[in-house]
Amino acid sequence: MFRNSALRYFPLFLLLSFHALNADAETIKLYSFNIQIFGASKMAKPEAARILADIVSQADVTAIQEVRSRDIAPVLEFMKLLPPKYAYVLGPREGRSGSKEQYWVIYDTTKLRLAAETTWADPDDLFERNPLGVYFQTKDAFDFILINNHIQPSNAAREIAALPEVVRYFQELWGEPDVVLAGDFNADGNYYDETMLAGVFPENEYHSIITNEYDTTVALSDNTYDRIIITASALEDYAGACGVIRFDELYDFTELTIQPQQVSDHYPVWAEFFVDADTD
């Protein structure tokens, strides 16, 4: 949650008048969600699965991290809980240890067309889990590359520093400047000095949507692990609304047999984009 505010509008001096003229413009809502250790055990908790499905069904595209299942069955089971308009991309199992993960992107086929998808090859073996790039096109002007990533906590500084290289790779691969970096960056707490992000993603090249003022974890500690960062070219498409979904407040857990932590240890983060403002 953004401290002292449920929504954040930024930057007002650039966007307010434009958004006023586009108050009724169609948008897409993008989520990023680390669903802690998603797999058969998570799907065996029907209340948790229903909450997760309800959250995802509010988005037009959701970048999910931490799919741990060796079997695709939990993914297929979850997709059955969503309306039939949703499709998905599932990346390869990634990781140097026995604990491997997959990136998962769920999207609304009535609003988005999948143009291409691939995992970054990582020639220098920088990442524990190689970022997944997905190229989407809307029915209007907005085309963008979504890069889904889950940064290794013990190697956060090195992996985060390499993300601009990943961005450039996908931009050149698909000839598209608009990039949305989303995922669990582990960019806070004992893992990373969050003030370093400004040097990795300078303002003339990037815009941070989920910034250091947000708390994205269910734990009592206050950390901004989850982020949404866009390239400067995509700022014209950003509708100015973003936030954190506090599912522990949205759902009445006093009526359930589970605790919020059994849904996930992270809150989803989100941002909204115009579909008809893109000029590049």
Protein Blocks (a to p, Z undefined) as FASTA:
>chain_A
ZZhiabdcddfklmmmmmmmmmmpccddddddddehiafklmmmmklmmmmmmmmmmpmb
dcdehiabfbfklmmmmmmmpcfkbccdddddedjblbdcdddddddfklbccfbdcdde
klnomafbacdddddddfblbccddddddddfklmmmmmmmmmmmmmmmmmmnopabdcd
edjekpghjlbcfklmmmmmgfklbccfbdckbccbfbfbdcdfbccdddfklmmmpgoi
acdddfklmpcfklpcbdfklmpmcdcddddddfklccZZ
